Amino acid sequence: MSILATIKDHSGRIYRGIQSLLLLAIGATAMGALGISRNPSSGGAFAISIVATALALMALMYMRSNIVQRLRSAAAAEAEKHHLLVRDAVTGAMTRRYFLETLGEGLGTLRSRRDAALLLIDLDHFKQLNDTFGHQFGDLALAHLVRVAGQVFAKATVGRLGGDEFGVIVPHANLAVINRQVQQLLNAMRTGKLHEGKVIPLSVSVGVALAPIHASTASDLMLLADLALYESKAAGRGKATVFDEEMLSDKRYRRLVERELRAAIYLGELELHYQPIVDTDGAVRAFEGLVRWRHPVRGLISPAEFIPIAERSTLIDMLGEWVFRRACADVGHLGRRIGFNVSGEQLKRDEIVSMCERVLRETGCSATQFVIEITETVATAATPEILGRLEALRGLGFHIALDDFGTGHCGFNYLKTLPVDSVKIDRSYVSSLINDRVAQIFVSALAQIAGIQDITIVAEGVETEEEFTLARAAGCRRFQGYLFGRPVPLEEIGASARASSVPRLLTA
């Protein structure tokens, strides 16, 4: 029972009781008046009846006023409660639950379909806005987006679906009009928001799906608009994309994996496995951290399956931060430097530097305890901006390793310009050292150049004692591979491996 209904029920009973008392008092007064006409000496009793009647009447009037006031307060409380359920406190947009209900109602019934359009809108780089300008500005930016969307789509319903994701229900499916309005929204957001005397530019990504052209149920329309939004993000953000049937092929699967991976990060389904890197004597000098996804249904999912999908969105930034935080938590237990991979997509954005600074500050770790590994493909395509970010990371104290060297077009001259501290030779050269003269010359030449440049050479994929011996003879000073240990969780790494050397016959 609601507050309002409770007050009505409770107060109503009291009010009716006082009314009954008033009727009794009036009756007593009437009888007293009749008694005086017959017996003048009974005037005292009559006066008492009049006083009782007046008191009952006053009580009734007070009770009525009190009940009215309580009912008004209860009605206001009920209205506020309903408003909090229906409206988001930060932005004033409709809450997710009521927005979805409104969407379902707006699409009509099976017999009577209505035209409508669903727009899903993401505020781009929201996390960076929060980190740079503070959460208060982040909230203001979200409220600004809702206000602008409400002005552009005057007859539409705006709802907040998540942290920085919003929905707009437009009561028609005129694509020409919608495209024009979306462009107005994009332009209005680009003008930015004033903050401490400066205008901070904003941008949004938009996905559009039409009903009943693309879908006729709320859930399907949400899915299709989400696919369109994904395309806008993948295309560089600050854009709007209308759903197209071609998006339903492998993109539905990719979107599913992306959603599940996002949940896995929050639910703790990811693991960081460690593989030792040893010196010429077999002593452990470092570990490489390799992310693994233990899906509750599909089991262990290969990084080759989910990393490329994560790289198509900012999910790779979330994943990269999770890996680094996990490494920070484990580095004290391992007692050795930890290397981890950084995607080329991460290096395209300044967030990689600020994220590393923030995590180091929050965990109390030192950048010198870690090695950031980049692939040869990333190195050969590195822009001046990417090189600048690598230099900034190196300036913080990180060591930079060039991974998979020899698989692409990265020549020896790159070693003079790239800000790297170590080079990891691809396994294809290490496995060919036994009978391939070219591989032998390549590794030896690389080792000599690296010695001059003060760069450490790591031989990857060492699986046999013979490969270990040949790589060591060619000039390599660090070694990694199944011969020394497979990637395993922290708790499976023996104390000997953490402290000094690896018993190869036991860990291979």
C-alpha positions as CSV (number, residue, x, y, z in Angstrom):
1,M,0.0,0.0,0.0
2,S,1.4,3.5,-0.9
3,I,2.0,6.2,1.6
4,L,-1.0,8.2,0.3
5,A,-3.3,5.2,0.5
6,T,-2.2,4.5,4.1
7,I,-2.8,8.1,5.2
8,K,-6.2,8.1,3.6
9,D,-7.2,4.9,5.3
10,H,-5.9,5.8,8.7
11,S,-7.1,9.4,8.7
12,G,-10.4,8.4,7.3
13,R,-11.2,6.2,10.3
14,I,-10.3,9.0,12.8
15,Y,-12.3,11.6,10.8
16,R,-15.3,9.3,10.8
17,G,-15.0,8.8,14.6
18,I,-14.9,12.5,15.3
19,Q,-17.9,13.0,13.0
20,S,-19.8,10.4,15.1
21,L,-18.8,12.2,18.3
22,L,-20.0,15.5,16.8
23,L,-23.4,14.0,16.0
24,L,-23.7,12.7,19.5
25,A,-22.8,16.1,20.9
26,I,-25.4,17.8,18.7
27,G,-27.9,15.3,19.8
28,A,-27.1,15.9,23.4
29,T,-27.4,19.7,22.8
30,A,-30.8,19.3,21.2
31,M,-32.0,17.1,24.0
32,G,-30.7,19.7,26.5
33,A,-32.5,22.5,24.7
34,L,-35.7,20.5,24.9
35,G,-35.1,19.9,28.6
36,I,-34.7,23.6,29.3
37,S,-38.0,24.4,27.6
38,R,-39.6,21.9,30.0
39,N,-37.4,22.5,33.0
40,P,-35.5,25.9,33.2
41,S,-33.3,24.6,36.1
42,S,-31.4,22.3,33.7
43,G,-29.5,25.2,32.0
44,G,-26.1,24.0,33.3
45,A,-26.4,20.7,31.5
46,F,-27.4,22.5,28.3
47,A,-24.3,24.8,28.6
48,I,-22.1,21.7,28.9
49,S,-23.7,20.2,25.8
50,I,-23.1,23.4,23.9
51,V,-19.4,23.5,24.9
52,A,-19.0,19.8,24.0
53,T,-20.5,20.5,20.6
54,A,-18.3,23.4,20.0
55,L,-15.2,21.4,21.0
56,A,-16.2,18.5,18.8
57,L,-16.7,20.9,15.9
58,M,-13.3,22.5,16.4
59,A,-11.7,19.1,16.6
60,L,-13.4,18.2,13.4
61,M,-12.2,21.3,11.6
62,Y,-8.7,20.8,12.9
63,M,-8.7,17.2,11.9
64,R,-9.9,18.1,8.4
65,S,-7.1,20.6,8.0
66,N,-4.6,18.2,9.3
67,I,-5.8,15.4,7.0
68,V,-5.7,17.8,4.0
69,Q,-2.1,18.8,4.9
70,R,-1.0,15.2,5.4
71,L,-2.6,14.1,2.1
72,R,-0.8,17.0,0.3
73,S,2.6,16.0,1.8
74,A,2.0,12.3,1.0
75,A,1.0,13.2,-2.5
76,A,4.2,15.3,-2.9
77,A,6.3,12.4,-1.5
78,E,4.6,9.9,-3.9
79,A,5.2,12.3,-6.8
80,E,8.8,12.7,-5.8
81,K,9.2,8.9,-5.5
82,H,7.7,8.3,-8.8
83,H,9.9,11.0,-10.4
84,L,13.0,9.3,-9.0
85,L,11.9,6.0,-10.5
86,V,11.1,7.5,-13.8
87,R,13.7,10.2,-14.1
88,D,17.5,9.9,-13.8
89,A,18.7,12.2,-11.0
90,V,21.8,13.4,-12.8
91,T,20.5,14.2,-16.3
92,G,16.7,14.3,-16.0
93,A,16.4,11.7,-18.7
94,M,14.0,8.8,-18.4
95,T,15.4,5.8,-16.5
96,R,16.2,2.7,-18.4
97,R,13.3,0.7,-17.1
98,Y,10.6,3.2,-18.1
99,F,12.4,4.1,-21.3
100,L,12.2,0.5,-22.4
101,E,8.5,0.3,-21.4
102,T,7.8,3.5,-23.4
103,L,9.7,2.0,-26.4
104,G,7.6,-1.1,-26.3
105,E,4.3,0.9,-26.0
106,G,5.5,3.2,-28.8
107,L,5.9,0.4,-31.3
108,G,2.2,-0.6,-31.0
109,T,0.8,-4.1,-31.2
110,L,1.0,-7.0,-33.7
111,R,-2.2,-5.8,-35.3
112,S,-1.4,-2.1,-35.2
113,R,2.2,-1.3,-35.8
114,R,3.4,2.3,-35.4
115,D,6.3,4.0,-37.1
116,A,9.1,4.9,-34.8
117,A,12.9,5.3,-34.7
118,L,15.3,4.4,-32.0
119,L,18.6,6.3,-31.6
120,L,21.3,5.1,-29.3
121,I,23.8,7.8,-28.4
122,D,27.2,7.5,-26.6
123,L,29.1,10.4,-25.3
124,D,32.6,9.9,-26.8
125,H,35.7,9.7,-24.5
126,F,33.5,10.0,-21.4
127,K,36.1,8.4,-19.2
128,Q,38.8,10.8,-20.4
129,L,36.5,13.7,-19.7
130,N,36.0,12.5,-16.1
131,D,39.7,11.9,-15.6
132,T,40.8,15.2,-17.1
133,F,38.1,17.6,-15.9
134,G,36.5,15.8,-12.9
135,H,33.3,13.8,-12.4
136,Q,31.3,17.0,-11.9
137,F,32.1,18.2,-15.4
138,G,31.3,14.6,-16.6
139,D,27.8,14.9,-15.1
140,L,27.3,18.3,-16.6
141,A,28.3,17.0,-20.0
142,L,25.8,14.2,-19.7
143,A,23.1,16.6,-18.7
144,H,24.1,18.9,-21.6
145,L,23.7,16.0,-24.0
146,V,20.2,15.3,-22.7
147,R,19.2,18.9,-22.9
148,V,20.4,19.3,-26.5
149,A,18.8,16.0,-27.6
150,G,15.5,17.2,-26.0
151,Q,15.7,20.5,-28.0
152,V,16.7,18.8,-31.3
153,F,14.1,16.0,-31.0
154,A,11.3,18.1,-29.6
155,K,8.6,15.4,-29.5
156,A,10.9,12.5,-28.7
157,T,11.5,10.6,-25.5
158,V,15.1,10.7,-24.1
159,G,16.3,8.0,-21.7
160,R,19.5,7.1,-20.0
161,L,20.4,3.5,-20.6
162,G,23.8,3.3,-18.9
163,G,26.8,5.4,-17.8
164,D,27.3,7.4,-20.9
165,E,24.7,5.7,-23.2
166,F,21.4,7.3,-24.0
167,G,18.4,6.4,-26.1
168,V,16.0,8.6,-28.1
169,I,12.5,7.4,-29.2
170,V,11.3,9.4,-32.2
171,P,7.6,8.9,-33.0
172,H,8.1,8.6,-36.7
173,A,10.4,6.8,-39.2
174,N,11.1,9.6,-41.7
175,L,14.8,8.9,-42.2
176,A,15.5,12.2,-44.1
177,V,14.2,14.2,-41.1
178,I,16.0,12.0,-38.6
179,N,19.3,12.4,-40.5
180,R,18.9,16.2,-40.5
181,Q,18.1,16.2,-36.8
182,V,21.0,13.9,-35.9
183,Q,23.4,16.2,-37.8
184,Q,22.1,19.1,-35.8
185,L,22.8,17.1,-32.6
186,L,26.3,16.3,-33.7
187,N,27.0,20.0,-34.6
188,A,25.5,21.2,-31.4
189,M,27.7,18.9,-29.3
190,R,30.8,19.9,-31.2
191,T,30.3,23.5,-30.0
192,G,31.2,22.1,-26.6
193,K,30.4,23.0,-23.0
194,L,31.8,25.9,-21.0
195,H,34.0,24.8,-18.1
196,E,36.0,27.2,-15.9
197,G,36.1,29.8,-18.6
198,K,37.1,27.4,-21.4
199,V,34.9,25.7,-24.0
200,I,35.5,21.9,-23.8
201,P,34.6,20.3,-27.2
202,L,32.3,17.2,-27.0
203,S,31.3,14.6,-29.5
204,V,28.8,11.8,-29.6
205,S,28.4,8.6,-31.6
206,V,24.9,7.6,-32.8
207,G,23.3,4.4,-34.0
208,V,19.8,4.5,-35.7
209,A,17.3,1.7,-36.3
210,L,13.7,2.2,-37.7
211,A,10.5,0.4,-36.8
212,P,8.9,-1.5,-38.3
213,I,11.3,-1.3,-41.3
214,H,14.3,-2.9,-39.4
215,A,12.5,-4.5,-36.4
216,S,9.1,-4.5,-34.8
217,T,10.0,-5.4,-31.1
218,A,11.8,-3.3,-28.6
219,S,14.5,-5.9,-27.9
220,D,15.3,-6.4,-31.6
221,L,15.3,-2.6,-32.3
222,M,17.7,-2.1,-29.4
223,L,20.1,-4.8,-30.8
224,L,20.1,-3.3,-34.3
225,A,20.6,0.3,-33.1
226,D,23.4,-1.1,-31.0
227,L,25.1,-2.6,-34.0
228,A,24.8,0.7,-35.9
229,L,26.3,2.5,-32.9
230,Y,29.2,0.0,-32.9
231,E,29.8,0.9,-36.5
232,S,29.9,4.7,-35.6
233,K,32.5,4.0,-32.9
234,A,34.6,1.7,-35.2
235,A,34.6,4.4,-37.9
236,G,36.3,6.9,-35.5
237,R,33.4,8.3,-33.4
238,G,31.6,11.6,-33.8
239,K,29.4,10.0,-36.4
240,A,25.9,8.6,-37.0
241,T,25.2,5.3,-38.6
242,V,21.8,3.9,-39.8
243,F,21.4,0.1,-39.4
244,D,22.0,-1.9,-42.5
245,E,21.2,-5.6,-43.0
246,E,24.9,-6.4,-43.7
247,M,25.7,-5.6,-40.1
248,L,23.9,-8.8,-39.0
249,S,26.5,-11.3,-40.4
250,D,29.6,-11.7,-38.3
251,K,29.1,-8.4,-36.6
252,R,26.3,-9.8,-34.4
253,Y,28.8,-12.4,-33.2
254,R,31.5,-9.8,-32.6
255,R,29.1,-7.6,-30.7
256,L,28.1,-10.6,-28.6
257,V,31.7,-11.4,-27.8
258,E,32.3,-7.7,-27.0
259,R,29.4,-7.6,-24.5
260,E,30.5,-10.9,-22.9
261,L,34.1,-9.7,-22.6
262,R,33.0,-6.4,-21.0
263,A,31.1,-8.5,-18.5
264,A,34.0,-10.8,-18.0
265,I,36.2,-7.8,-17.0
266,Y,33.7,-6.8,-14.4
267,L,32.9,-10.4,-13.2
268,G,36.6,-11.5,-12.8
269,E,36.5,-14.1,-15.6
270,L,39.9,-12.9,-16.9
271,E,43.3,-14.3,-15.8
272,L,46.9,-13.3,-16.3
273,H,49.2,-16.2,-16.9
274,Y,52.9,-15.8,-16.6
275,Q,55.7,-17.3,-18.7
276,P,59.3,-17.0,-17.4
277,I,62.1,-15.2,-19.3
278,V,65.5,-16.5,-18.3
279,D,69.2,-15.6,-18.9
280,T,72.0,-17.7,-20.3
281,D,72.3,-19.7,-17.0
282,G,68.6,-20.4,-16.9
283,A,67.9,-17.9,-14.0
284,V,64.5,-16.2,-14.2
285,R,65.0,-12.5,-15.0
286,A,61.4,-11.5,-15.9
287,F,57.9,-12.8,-16.7
288,E,55.6,-12.1,-19.6
289,G,52.0,-11.7,-18.6
290,L,49.5,-13.2,-21.1
291,V,45.8,-12.6,-20.7
292,R,43.4,-15.5,-20.7
293,W,39.6,-15.5,-20.7
294,R,38.0,-18.4,-18.8
295,H,34.4,-18.3,-20.0
296,P,31.9,-20.0,-17.7
297,V,30.3,-21.9,-20.6
298,R,32.9,-22.1,-23.4
299,G,35.9,-22.6,-21.2
300,L,39.2,-21.0,-22.0
301,I,38.9,-18.6,-25.0
302,S,42.0,-17.9,-27.1
303,P,43.3,-14.3,-27.1
304,A,43.4,-14.6,-30.9
305,E,39.6,-14.7,-30.8
306,F,38.8,-11.8,-28.5
307,I,41.7,-9.4,-28.7
308,P,40.9,-8.4,-32.4
309,I,37.3,-7.8,-31.4
310,A,38.3,-5.7,-28.4
311,E,40.6,-3.7,-30.7
312,R,37.6,-2.6,-32.8
313,S,36.3,-0.5,-29.9
314,T,37.5,1.2,-26.7
315,L,37.0,-2.1,-24.9
316,I,40.7,-2.7,-25.7
317,D,41.4,0.2,-23.3
318,M,39.4,-1.4,-20.5
319,L,41.2,-4.7,-21.2
320,G,44.6,-3.1,-21.3
321,E,44.0,-1.4,-17.9
322,W,42.8,-4.6,-16.4
323,V,46.0,-6.4,-17.5
324,F,48.2,-3.6,-16.1
325,R,46.3,-3.5,-12.8
326,R,46.6,-7.3,-12.5
327,A,50.3,-7.1,-13.2
328,C,50.7,-4.4,-10.6
329,A,48.9,-6.7,-8.1
330,D,51.2,-9.6,-8.9
331,V,54.6,-8.0,-9.4
332,G,55.3,-8.1,-5.6
333,H,54.6,-11.8,-5.5
334,L,56.8,-12.6,-8.5
335,G,59.7,-10.4,-7.5
336,R,60.7,-9.9,-11.1
337,R,59.9,-7.5,-13.9
338,I,56.7,-8.2,-15.8
339,G,56.1,-7.6,-19.5
340,F,52.7,-7.1,-21.0
341,N,51.4,-6.4,-24.5
342,V,50.0,-3.0,-25.5
343,S,47.8,-2.9,-28.6
344,G,48.5,-0.6,-31.4
345,E,44.9,0.7,-31.0
346,Q,45.8,1.8,-27.4
347,L,48.8,3.7,-28.6
348,K,46.6,5.7,-31.0
349,R,45.2,7.5,-28.0
350,D,46.7,9.7,-25.3
351,E,44.7,7.7,-22.7
352,I,47.4,5.0,-22.6
353,V,49.9,7.4,-20.9
354,S,47.4,8.9,-18.4
355,M,46.0,5.4,-17.6
356,C,49.5,4.1,-16.8
357,E,50.3,7.1,-14.7
358,R,47.0,6.8,-12.8
359,V,47.4,3.0,-12.1
360,L,51.0,3.5,-10.9
361,R,49.9,6.2,-8.6
362,E,47.0,4.2,-7.2
363,T,48.9,1.0,-6.8
364,G,52.2,2.5,-5.6
365,C,54.2,0.5,-8.1
366,S,57.2,1.7,-10.1
367,A,57.2,1.8,-13.9
368,T,60.7,0.3,-13.8
369,Q,59.1,-3.0,-12.7
370,F,57.3,-3.4,-16.1
371,V,58.0,-3.9,-19.8
372,I,55.6,-2.7,-22.4
373,E,55.6,-5.0,-25.5
374,I,54.6,-3.7,-28.9
375,T,54.5,-5.8,-32.1
376,E,56.7,-5.2,-35.1
377,T,53.6,-4.3,-37.1
378,V,52.8,-1.5,-34.7
379,A,56.4,-0.2,-34.9
380,T,56.5,0.0,-38.7
381,A,53.2,1.9,-38.8
382,A,54.1,4.2,-35.9
383,T,53.2,7.8,-36.5
384,P,55.0,10.7,-34.7
385,E,52.2,10.8,-32.2
386,I,52.6,7.1,-31.4
387,L,56.4,7.5,-31.1
388,G,55.7,10.4,-28.8
389,R,53.5,8.3,-26.5
390,L,56.2,5.5,-26.4
391,E,58.8,8.1,-25.4
392,A,56.4,9.4,-22.7
393,L,55.9,5.9,-21.4
394,R,59.7,5.3,-21.5
395,G,60.1,8.6,-19.6
396,L,57.9,7.3,-16.8
397,G,60.4,4.4,-16.4
398,F,58.8,1.6,-18.5
399,H,61.1,-0.5,-20.6
400,I,59.8,-0.9,-24.2
401,A,60.2,-4.3,-26.0
402,L,59.7,-4.9,-29.7
403,D,57.9,-8.2,-30.1
404,D,57.8,-10.7,-33.0
405,F,60.8,-9.1,-34.7
406,G,61.5,-10.5,-38.1
407,T,57.8,-11.2,-39.1
408,G,57.2,-8.0,-41.0
409,H,59.2,-5.2,-42.7
410,C,61.0,-3.9,-39.6
411,G,64.7,-3.6,-40.7
412,F,67.7,-3.1,-38.5
413,N,67.6,0.7,-39.2
414,Y,64.4,0.8,-37.1
415,L,66.5,-0.1,-34.0
416,K,68.3,3.3,-34.3
417,T,65.0,5.3,-34.3
418,L,62.6,3.3,-32.2
419,P,62.6,4.0,-28.4
420,V,63.1,0.3,-27.4
421,D,65.1,-1.4,-24.7
422,S,64.8,-5.0,-25.9
423,V,63.9,-7.0,-29.1
424,K,62.2,-10.3,-29.1
425,I,63.1,-12.5,-32.0
426,D,60.2,-14.3,-33.5
427,R,60.1,-18.1,-33.0
428,S,60.3,-18.8,-36.7
429,Y,64.0,-17.7,-36.7
430,V,64.8,-19.5,-33.4
431,S,63.4,-22.8,-34.6
432,S,65.4,-22.5,-37.9
433,L,68.7,-22.0,-36.2
434,I,69.5,-25.7,-36.4
435,N,69.7,-26.0,-40.2
436,D,69.0,-22.5,-41.7
437,R,72.1,-20.5,-42.4
438,V,70.1,-17.3,-43.1
439,A,68.4,-17.5,-39.7
440,Q,71.8,-18.0,-38.1
441,I,73.3,-14.9,-39.8
442,F,70.1,-12.9,-39.1
443,V,70.1,-13.6,-35.3
444,S,73.9,-13.1,-35.0
445,A,73.8,-9.8,-36.9
446,L,70.8,-8.6,-34.8
447,A,72.6,-9.5,-31.6
448,Q,75.7,-7.5,-32.7
449,I,73.7,-4.4,-33.6
450,A,71.7,-4.7,-30.4
451,G,75.0,-4.9,-28.4
452,I,76.1,-1.6,-29.9
453,Q,72.7,0.0,-29.2
454,D,72.6,-1.4,-25.7
455,I,69.4,-3.4,-26.6
456,T,68.7,-6.8,-25.0
457,I,67.9,-9.6,-27.4
458,V,65.3,-12.2,-26.3
459,A,64.9,-15.5,-28.2
460,E,61.2,-16.5,-28.2
461,G,59.7,-19.9,-28.6
462,V,62.7,-21.9,-27.4
463,E,61.5,-25.5,-27.0
464,T,64.6,-27.7,-27.0
465,E,68.0,-27.7,-25.4
466,E,69.6,-27.5,-28.9
467,E,67.6,-24.3,-29.7
468,F,68.7,-22.9,-26.4
469,T,72.3,-23.6,-27.1
470,L,72.3,-22.2,-30.7
471,A,70.4,-19.1,-29.7
472,R,72.9,-18.5,-26.9
473,A,75.8,-19.0,-29.3
474,A,74.3,-16.6,-31.7
475,G,74.4,-13.8,-29.1
476,C,71.0,-13.9,-27.4
477,R,71.0,-13.1,-23.7
478,R,67.4,-13.7,-22.8
479,F,65.2,-16.7,-23.6
480,Q,61.5,-17.6,-23.5
481,G,59.7,-20.7,-24.5
482,Y,58.1,-24.0,-23.4
483,L,61.6,-25.3,-22.5
484,F,61.6,-23.0,-19.5
485,G,57.9,-23.0,-18.7
486,R,54.4,-22.6,-20.2
487,P,52.2,-19.7,-19.3
488,V,50.5,-20.5,-16.0
489,P,48.5,-18.6,-13.3
490,L,50.5,-17.0,-10.5
491,E,49.6,-19.7,-8.0
492,E,51.1,-22.4,-10.2
493,I,54.5,-20.7,-10.4
494,G,56.9,-22.5,-8.1
495,A,59.0,-20.6,-5.5
496,S,62.2,-21.6,-7.4
497,A,60.9,-20.0,-10.6
498,R,60.1,-16.8,-8.7
499,A,63.4,-16.7,-7.0
500,S,66.1,-17.7,-9.4
501,S,66.2,-20.6,-11.9
502,V,63.7,-22.8,-13.6
503,P,64.1,-26.6,-13.5
504,R,63.5,-27.2,-17.2
505,L,62.7,-30.9,-17.1
506,L,59.8,-30.2,-14.7
507,T,58.3,-27.1,-16.3
508,A,58.7,-27.7,-20.0
